[in-house]
Each structure stands twice: as structure tokens, then as C-alpha cells.
């Protein structure tokens, strides 16, 4: 198994255009995001100096479920 996952795009999508748009976002190309192990998502690590700053950020970020529901309905 390769250490670098390959992006997986939905059937019927323009994979070449999506790959071109995705490339500059990835850490392998100087970006700040990494592909998930299955290649179906992006992830990024954030570090905060205090718990209070972490909590504020957590409250302002929608959960994965909310994001999935939004994408499924739009």
C-alpha cells in the first residue's frame, strides 16, 4: 500500500479539473491540507495555545454530520 493516497472523485465528475484544483491545497505541493487515507476527504491539524481558544473554534465549526447533510442536500 502506498504512503500517499490518491484522490477519489464522484462518478461522472471531471476528475482532471478537480485534481488540478485540489493539487495546490495539498501538503505535498506546499499547501496545508492532506488527503484522508481513503482519498475521499481532506484533513488539516490545528493547534491552539489555550483551551478557551480551542473551544471557541470548536463551537464555530460545523460537525462532519452537518457538512455531510449540507453537501447531500445542495
Secondary structure, 3 states (H helix, E strand, C coil): CCCCCCCCCCCCCCHHHHHHHHHCCEHHHCCCEEECCCCCCEECCCCCCCHHHHHHHHHHCCCHHHHHHHHHHC
